[in-house]
Amino acid sequence: MLIIVFSLAVSALATPSEPFVIDQTKHTSSSCELHHVQMSRVRVPLYASGIASLPHDYSRCPHGRRPIDTGCTKFGEDAYGYIWVCPECEKACK
């Protein structure tokens, strides 16, 4: 039994050979629903805030460039993600 527990612990702590990727652009439109312009697919870092984030009002810039908040889950230093970034949302967020 102890060997099984140890084996599971070691496999959980082992680092994957490839970085973890969250792609929020898959199966979503590349056109901004607010500004009706084409967006760019951008690579962004993952950010483990450690807590549930406070609600944000992204109504003026729903597709501004920002890291992906993974809450309490940390995926490693080399993990990253993809999001859609709208040029008009970028202007509104600054």
N, C-alpha and C positions, 0 to 999 in steps of 0.2 A: 504494500500500500504506500509506504513511504517513498519508494522508487517512483511510483506513478505520480505522486504529488510533486516530487523533485523534478521529474521529467517535464511536467506541465509548466512548472515555474521557469525552468530554463528556456523552454520554447517560447513562453510569453515574453521573456526579457531579450531574446535574440533579436538582433536588428536585421531587418530585411535587406537584401542585396540592392534593391531599387528603392528610391525615395517614394514616400506615400504622396499620392496626388488626389486632390478633390477637384473635379471638373464640374463647375456649376453652369457651364455653357451647353452641356449635352442636352439634347432634346428641348432646347429653348430657342426662342426667336432672337435673331441678331439685330432686330429693329427695336429701338427704344419706344415703349408704349406711351411715353409722355411727350417726347419731342419728335417722334416719327422720323428719326434719322438712323443710318447704319452705325452699328457699334463695332468696336474692335475687341478681339479676344486678347486679354492681357494676363500674363502670369503674375501672381501676387503671393506674398508669404502667408502662411497659416499662423494664427495667433491664438494661443491658449490663454484666455483671460482668467481662468480658474474659477469663475463664477458665471452665473447666468447674467448676460448683459442687460443693462437697463434698456427700456424701449427707446428706440431712436426714431426721429421723424425724418425719414428719407423722402418725403413727398416732393421736395424741390429737386432732389438729385438721387433718384433711385438707383442709378447706374454710375455713380462716381467711383473712382479708384479707391479701394480700401482693402485691408487684409481680411481674410476669411477667419471669423472667430469660431474656434472649435470648442468653446466652453472649457470644460475641465480636461479635455483629452489633448495630450501632447503627442505629436507624431514624429518628432525628431527634428533636428536642425535643418536637414536637407529636404523636408516636406514642403510642398507648395500647392497652389491651386490656380484655377483659371476662372475668370469672371468676364462678363461683358462690360465694357466701359464706353459710355456715350460722351462725345465731345461737349455737348450742350450741358449735360449733367455735371461734367467736370468744371465748367464755367460757373454754374450755380453753386457748387460746393465750396468754391474758393472765397 
